[in-house]
Amino acid sequence: MRATAAELLSALPDSALAARMAVRASACVAVDRTREVPGLVVEAPHECDSSMERDGVVAKAPAGRGERSWWFGQLVEATPLGTWERRLGGRTPQEIVALPVADDWRSELHAAWCRAAVRQRNADWSRALLGMPSAPEAGGPGAVSLAERAKLLSTLGGGERAEWVAGFIAAQGLSEAFQLLGVCAVPWAAPLGRAVVDALNIARDAGSYPWSFSGVMGLAERCLDPGEAGRLDGLLAVPDETEDAAPGAGSYWAEAFQRLVTTLRLRAAMARELEAP
């Protein structure tokens, strides 16, 4: 109960709890100006005192997790993100995220910022932590997993979310995009729908193992704009199979696209019936 109350209060940047967490977290992070390129240094708490526990910090770390990093992550997660812009020389979220972090604290710090951005629904920090969709590993160091990226995306508006995921698919393909597609508004915006169809077409032409895309196909049946059906007509023929293609892949792809087109047209017909006077 105390932890839940603390989480809710920490999402309010003007609460007394958020202010206390900000003081504690600020004492742990500073700019190292002794180097040619400025960076961040971290000094995690050496103990979890009674006042921290009263403010909702869980003292006992999970198995396999260091105590100091566990306490530090909770403090940063509960600190209003505006604190860091003031604390770190007026830098923007993008500039802060780009700063190197000493002694292998980067992942811990950025992961805590990710949780804070989601909790506080802070789109500016989410953008900084996500980075460019064409290079999510290099551009979004805090987004350590697809689940983390999906949570950050949920803080953005529907159009911006769809555009970022479309960029991710164009650069990375569909193999890792399923979770990201799940947070996009339905029906998918035109750029996202086009990116999904184009990526499926590329996978088909490459002779990729077709059954690995069945989840995305099922999602497309439910989420693609029915108006996209016409763009799929050229994909209904059975393609010539390459030597390294999965056996029967061409027929599967043709059947899958036919099912997708049929479903989209059925949805379009149902929508027209529902809209009729």
Secondary structure, 3 states (H helix, E strand, C coil): CHHHHHHHHHCCCCCHHHHHHHHHHHCCEEEECCCCCCEEEECCCCCCCHHHHHCCCCCCCCCCCCHHHHHHHHHHHCCCCHHHHHHCCCCCHHHHHHCCECCCCHHHHHHHHHHHHHHHCCHHHHHHHHCCCCCHHHHCCCCCCHHHHHHHHCCCCHHHHHHHHHHHHHHHCCCCCHHHHCCCCCCCCHHHHHHHHHHHHHHHHCCCCHHHHHHHHHHHHHHCCHHHHHHHHHHCCCCCCCCCCCCCHHHHHHHHHHHHHHHHHHHHHHHHHHHCC
